[in-house]
Amino acid sequence: ELRVLEPELLSKRVDAAENAIRAKRKQLESIWTPRDSADLAAWLRGSSDDNDDSERKTTDSPTTDWSVVCYGLGSVAHSACATAQGVGQAQYQTAFLSMVLDAIECDSFDFYDPVHTVLDAAVLQRFGGRAIADNEQGKRRISDGSGSVLFYMPHCDKFLYDNVLA
């Protein structure tokens, strides 16, 4: 279906999905505070900072080189059109992912979901995503010295979590 779409129609559908995700991010931001972002970043760095905001240290540069791998996000383009219960869940997950990326000062991520279409890939690329060409089955190997890796896996089968942790 997507391969026969005219480029202009494809672009309009990508724009619509991107706008829906950005609107969902604004909804999430209404309950997400700057302290939440700082706490998340500190937790991911492995530090525990229970000081109040006045004592919190800030930095202009990230203290960790991050890479983010996202498996099982779902269709971000088609969830905008869904009418069943759970409308837009993949878009909310993408909106939250974009907030996490900002909190850890990471501007890109790798993604794979077998349900993704060309349209989904185009939408995720607008948020810094890079499609993983082949299904890794959650078996991505992390080498020493490659920095910290965050696996974001909102809708995955148990075996994928097992493979990531193996």
C-alpha positions in Angstrom: 0.0 0.0 0.0 2.7 2.5 1.0 4.9 1.9 -1.9 2.3 3.1 -4.3 1.6 6.3 -2.5 2.6 9.5 -4.3 5.5 11.3 -2.6 3.1 14.3 -1.8 0.6 12.0 -0.1 3.3 10.1 1.8 4.7 13.5 3.0 1.2 14.6 4.2 0.7 11.4 6.1 4.2 11.7 7.7 3.4 15.3 8.6 0.1 14.3 10.2 1.7 11.5 12.3 4.6 13.8 13.4 2.1 16.5 14.4 0.1 14.0 16.4 3.2 12.8 18.2 4.3 16.4 19.0 0.8 17.1 20.4 1.0 14.0 22.6 4.4 15.2 23.8 2.9 18.5 24.9 0.3 16.6 26.9 3.1 14.6 28.6 5.1 17.7 29.2 2.2 19.1 31.2 2.9 16.5 33.8 6.7 16.1 33.3 8.7 18.6 35.2 12.3 19.7 34.7 13.1 17.9 37.9 11.8 14.7 36.4 14.2 15.0 33.5 17.2 15.7 35.8 16.2 12.8 38.1 15.9 10.5 35.1 19.3 11.6 33.7 20.9 11.2 37.2 19.4 7.7 37.6 20.5 6.6 34.2 24.0 7.8 35.0 23.9 5.7 38.1 24.1 8.6 40.6 21.6 9.2 43.3 21.1 12.8 43.9 18.5 13.4 46.6 19.5 17.1 47.0 16.9 19.8 46.5 16.8 21.8 43.2 19.0 24.6 44.6 21.9 22.2 45.1 21.5 20.3 41.8 24.4 20.6 39.5 23.8 21.4 35.9 26.1 20.8 32.9 26.2 22.1 29.4 27.4 18.8 28.0 26.3 15.2 28.6 28.4 13.2 31.0 27.8 10.0 29.2 27.8 8.9 25.6 24.5 7.3 25.0 23.1 5.1 22.4 19.4 4.2 22.4 17.9 1.1 20.8 14.1 0.9 20.5 12.4 -2.4 19.9 8.6 -3.0 19.8 7.3 0.6 19.5 4.4 -0.3 17.2 3.1 1.6 14.2 3.4 5.3 14.9 1.8 6.3 11.7 -1.2 4.0 11.8 -2.1 4.5 15.5 -3.2 8.1 14.5 -6.0 6.5 12.5 -7.0 3.8 15.1 -10.5 3.9 16.5 -10.2 1.0 19.0 -9.2 1.2 22.6 -5.6 2.2 23.0 -5.6 4.8 20.3 -2.2 6.3 19.7 -0.3 4.2 22.2 2.7 4.0 19.9 2.6 7.8 19.4 2.6 8.4 23.2 5.5 5.9 23.5 7.3 7.9 20.8 6.5 11.2 22.5 7.9 9.8 25.8 11.0 8.4 24.0 11.7 11.9 22.6 11.5 13.3 26.1 13.9 10.6 27.4 16.3 11.4 24.5 16.2 15.1 25.5 16.8 14.2 29.2 19.9 12.2 28.4 21.0 14.6 25.7 21.0 12.0 22.9 19.8 13.1 19.5 19.3 9.8 17.7 18.2 6.2 18.3 18.0 2.9 16.4 14.6 1.2 16.0 13.1 -2.0 14.8 9.6 -3.4 14.9 8.3 -6.0 12.5 5.1 -4.1 12.0 6.9 -0.9 10.8 6.1 0.3 7.3 7.9 2.8 5.2 5.6 5.4 6.6 6.5 4.5 10.2 10.2 4.7 9.4 9.8 8.1 7.8 8.0 9.4 10.9 10.6 8.0 13.3 13.4 9.5 11.2 12.0 12.9 11.9 12.6 12.3 15.6 16.2 11.1 15.0 15.5 7.5 14.4 17.6 5.1 12.3 15.9 2.0 11.1 17.6 -1.3 11.9 17.7 -3.2 8.6 17.4 -6.8 10.0 15.5 -8.2 12.9 18.2 -8.6 15.6 15.8 -10.6 17.8 17.1 -8.5 20.7 20.6 -10.0 20.4 22.5 -6.7 19.8 25.9 -7.1 21.3 27.3 -4.2 23.3 31.1 -3.9 23.4 33.1 -2.5 26.3 34.0 1.2 25.7 30.9 1.8 23.5 29.3 4.0 26.1 26.0 3.5 27.8 23.1 1.8 26.0 19.5 2.3 26.8 17.0 -0.3 25.4 13.5 1.2 25.1 11.1 -1.7 24.6 7.5 -0.7 25.4 5.7 -3.6 23.7 7.9 -6.7 23.3 7.5 -10.3 23.9 9.3 -11.9 26.9 11.9 -13.6 24.7 13.2 -10.2 23.5 13.8 -9.0 27.0 15.5 -12.3 27.7 17.7 -11.9 24.7 18.7 -8.3 25.6 19.6 -9.4 29.1 21.5 -12.6 28.0 
